[in-house]
Amino acid sequence: MSLHAVILAGGSGTRFWPLSRSNRPKQFLPLVTEKTLIAETFLRVEPLCPAERIWVVCGQEHAALVRAELPRLPDAHLIVEPAARNTAPAIGLASLRVGREDPDATLLVLPSDHHVKDPAGFRAGLELAARACQGGDLLTIGIRPTRPETGYGYLRVGPRRADGAYAVDAFVEKPDAATAARYLQEGGYLWNGGIFVFRAAAILDALGRHLPAVHAGLEKDFAALASISIDYGVMEPESQTTRRIALVSGDFGWSDVGSFAALPDVRALDDKGNAVSGDVVTIDCDGCVVLSEGKRLVAAVGLSDLCIIDAGDALLVVPRDRAQDVRAVVDALRASGRTDKL
């Protein structure tokens, strides 16, 4: 097998405002360790794919950041999208470029802004999926759920195959709380983490079947393409037609680091369960996220389950259970013309 990693770095990360800005979105922030999320992603996959077989897809405004964060990435392997068009066009463009360099390439498609506690287990799952996709199937990594999460799509697991993968019976939309609790209790459902493994030729064939206009315009008129995800555009319809979709189950401490509220799950905590960084003093606080990135002291007293984020030119205070709503601040700033804070 000839493995190539494709790291998708086009996200905007609005739920991490005020640290995440348009010129430095979430994947370029050191949210879990001292390294940025994209650097962690690169290091995580490098034992499987040396740097000369790693590729990154991003927008023009972030190309310099990618080069700064990933100095070992070959210059020719930075694929700059002419416009943001979601994951189906991005993966299609990468598949064309990788396939041109290596017609036998198998792609490991990875988001740039996730965290994995067990990198060795993660790589083992990718290797299993890579072996299972050699006949032309499209593989995804299903994440074993740890809670009744309503923010993720789910995969309904079908029969086990001889190669160790499982058939995918269905892609399931984000459920309500009661349905998510039922999925967890019944078993047989995995989170859809947006991690894919397939041969470059196979995904291009599937794009041609399900999104012919996207396939035809990848290098002709990328900016005119529809914005559509690989899940909706290819994986779901493929699962309903040829059914050449399979999954590998993963249990390696995955997190999409979806908001500030998730940081206590992935960072070292103090003895009161607070995630803190920078010049911070907490007194009688528990379960808080307090980040001081603005080079000034942030003191918190008698607080529980709050996120306090100081970026220097903007301060965010939000209950942990409302952290997903931070994107509403971004919307309000954009609506009021406050682009200087975006």
Stockholm file with secondary structure:
# STOCKHOLM 1.0

chainA/1-342         MSLHAVILAGGSGTRFWPLSRSNRPKQFLPLVTEKTLIAETFLRVEPLCPAERIWVVCGQEHAALVRAELPRLPDAHLIVEPAARNTAPAIGLASLRVGREDPDATLLVLPSDHHVKDPAGFRAGLELAARACQGGDLLTIGIRPTRPETGYGYLRVGPRRADGAYAVDAFVEKPDAATAARYLQEGGYLWNGGIFVFRAAAILDALGRHLPAVHAGLEKDFAALASISIDYGVMEPESQTTRRIALVSGDFGWSDVGSFAALPDVRALDDKGNAVSGDVVTIDCDGCVVLSEGKRLVAAVGLSDLCIIDAGDALLVVPRDRAQDVRAVVDALRASGRTDKL
#=GR chainA/1-342 SS CEEEEEEECCCCCGGGTTTCBTTBCGGGSCSSSSSCHHHHHHHHHTTTSCGGGEEEEEEGGGHHHHHHHCTTSCGGGEEEESSCCCHHHHHHHHHHHHHHHCTTEEEEEEESSCEESCHHHHHHHHHHHHHHTTTSCEEEEEECCSSCCSSSCEEEEEEECTTSCEEEEEEECCCCHHHHHHHHHHCCEEEEEEEEEEEHHHHHHHHHHHCHHHHHHTTTCGGGSCCCCHIIIIIHHHHHTTCCEEEEEECSCEECCCSGGGHHHHSCCCTTSCEEESSEEEESCBSCEEEECSSSCEEEESCBSEEEEECSSCEEEEEGGGGGGHHHHHHHHHHTTCGGGC
#=GC SS_cons         CEEEEEEECCCCCGGGTTTCBTTBCGGGSCSSSSSCHHHHHHHHHTTTSCGGGEEEEEEGGGHHHHHHHCTTSCGGGEEEESSCCCHHHHHHHHHHHHHHHCTTEEEEEEESSCEESCHHHHHHHHHHHHHHTTTSCEEEEEECCSSCCSSSCEEEEEEECTTSCEEEEEEECCCCHHHHHHHHHHCCEEEEEEEEEEEHHHHHHHHHHHCHHHHHHTTTCGGGSCCCCHIIIIIHHHHHTTCCEEEEEECSCEECCCSGGGHHHHSCCCTTSCEEESSEEEESCBSCEEEECSSSCEEEESCBSEEEEECSSCEEEEEGGGGGGHHHHHHHHHHTTCGGGC
//
